[in-house]
Amino acid sequence: MTKNKFNPISWVPTLYFAMGLPFVVLNMVSVLMFKGLGNSDREIAFWTSLIMLPWTLKPLWSPFLELYKNKKFFVVLTQLMGGLIFGLVALSLYTNYYFAISIALMFLIAFSGATHDIAADGVYISSLDNEAQAKYIGWQGAFYNLAKVIATGGLVYFAGYLIEQIGAVNAWAVVISICSLLLVGFGFYHIKFLPGGEKSNETGSWQEAMQRLGDVLKSFFLKKHIWIYIAFIILYRFAEGYAIKIVPLFLKADVALGGLGLTEKEIGLYYGTFGAVAFLVGSVLGGYYISYRKGLSRALFTLCCAFNLPFIVYLLLAVYQPSSGFWVSAAIITEYFGYGFGFVGLMLFMMQQIAPGPHQMSHYAFATGIMNLGVMIPGMMSGYLSDWLGYQGFFIWVLVATIPAFLITYLVPFTYPDKIESK
């Protein structure tokens, strides 16, 4: 089942929690941190989107990781390095130029985190046989999402509590230091418990790695319908790309400025409990719905609607600005349930229609990288649009931005028949 002496349950959960933590902290928690420290929506949305670029580009350097040591080496290295840099981010908050310094450091964390993702998936695949991979895939997803719950829920809530006691700068320095300690702890833990994965081809060369990368890229862009598929994976999440950065800023902004005036404690509670549960339930039901519909081709448009239509709840919140936490939590539950329900359609499409072929893993990585780029670019623009349009106008624009998703989903062709349909 496994090629090392330790049970996978001793390292799969910790490995994927460590994978999820940097991504969530940089993509979501940092938005609230910078908002609480007084930065503008425009600069927060632009820079916290741009620093996510390494997760888009990571397939480009994945072949070079095969040239040195093994995959465990890079997992441990990036966890220790990421933890160290998080510690530097915490210290940078006390400087006059904290925003520029912390953004630069976060870009290094993003590069480290993206490299960690490549190596971690490599350890999982090479250390477990097919039966074990299927057995522990649930643990993998659960602990990756647990990192999201703990970061956007527990850590944000804790930051809100500390802000009341010791002030914003000290509070966020403590929270970022916790992230630092977690990653360093995982690094030392995995020195002992993580299997090594396959040994790298140290007899290879950079020229051979470039040749492999070129072959993978060429075969990817020669796939049937590939340009339509690229448009599909970008446009499916196009509206989300705008909303994802502005929603937490809108929740935190003062009521007089069109926001809801929530505290970090309230945002952490709503996201980390109600939102997390709704996302998990929606994800599970989305998978069952595809099975019920006898395949993805029959379910995809409904999944697209479930993913994009719930963004209307944020327009309603912007218009009515309710003071009751019930309506805010109901809106977050609605959006996160739809997110979980509809997101499985996009992931399964990439697995079944884009990835199949001689370079399945690499092509899936390219697809997810393009998907992240499709979220990053509108995220960089979102702050400028929200400043220009105001929160109500911005969420109207988000709904307009869902229209391309509906059109491309309705028209997208299927290269391979649904496996469920073929039975």
PEQUIQUI-V544109 format. One line per field, one symbol per residue. ss: DSSP state (a for helix, b for strand, c for the rest). phi: phi as a letter, one per 30 degrees, with the letter a starting at -180 (. if undefined). burial: b if it has 9 or more other ideal C-beta (glycine too) atoms within 8 Angstrom, else e. Layout:
# PEQUIQUI-V544109
ss = ???
phi = ???
burial = ???
This chain:
# PEQUIQUI-V544109
ss = cbcccccaaacaaaaaaaaaaaaaaaaaaaaaaaaaccccaaaaaaaaaaccaaaaacaaaaaaaaaccbaaaaaaaaaaaaaaaaaaaaaacccccaaaaaaaaaaaaaaaaaaaaaaaaaaaaaabcaaaaaaaaaaaaaaaaaaaaaaaaaaaaaaaaaaaaacaaaaaaaaaaaaaaaaaaaaaaaaaacccccbccccccaaaaaaaaaaaaaaaaccccaaaaaaaaaaccaaaaaaaaaaaaaaaccaaaccccccaaaaaaaaaaaaaaaaaaaaaaaaaaaaacccaaaaaaaaaaaaaaaaaaaaaaaaaccccaaaaaaaaaaaaaaaaaaaaaaaaaaaaaacccccaaaaaaaaaaaaaaaaaaaaaaaaaaaaaaaaaaaaaaaaaccaaaaaaaaacccccccaaaac
phi = .bcbdcdeddbdddddddddeddddddbddddddddcjddedddddddddddeeddceddcdddddcbhbddedddeddddddddedddedddccdcedddddddddddddddddeedddddddddcbdeddeddcdddeddddddedddddcdddddddddedcbjddddddddddddeddddddddddeccdddidddddddbddddddddddddddddcddiddddddddddecdddedddddedddddddedcjccidddddddddddcddddddddddddddddddddikdddcddddddddcdddddddddddchdcddddddddddddddddddddddddddddcccdekdceddddddddddedddddddddddddddddcidddddddeddddeeddddddcddcdcddddddd
burial = ebeeebebeebbbbbbbbbbbbbbbbbbbbbbbbbbbeeebbbbbbbbbbbbbbbbbbbebbbebebeebbbbbbbbbbbbbbbbbbbbbbbbeeeebbebbbebbbbbbbbbbbbbbbbbbbbbbbbeeebbeebeebbbbbbbbbbbbbbbbbbbbbbbbbeeeeebbbbbbbbbbbbbbbbbbbbbbeebbbbbeebeeeeeeeebbebbebbbebbeebebbebbbbbbbbbbbbbbbbbbbbbbbbbbeeeebbbebebbbbbbbbbbbbbbbbbbbbbbbbebbeebebbebbbbbbbbbbbbbbebbbbbbeebeeeeebbbbbbbbbbbbbbbbbbbbebbbbbbbbeeebbbbbbbbbbbbbbbbbbbbbbbbbbbbbebebbbbbbbbbebbebbbebbeebebeeebebbee
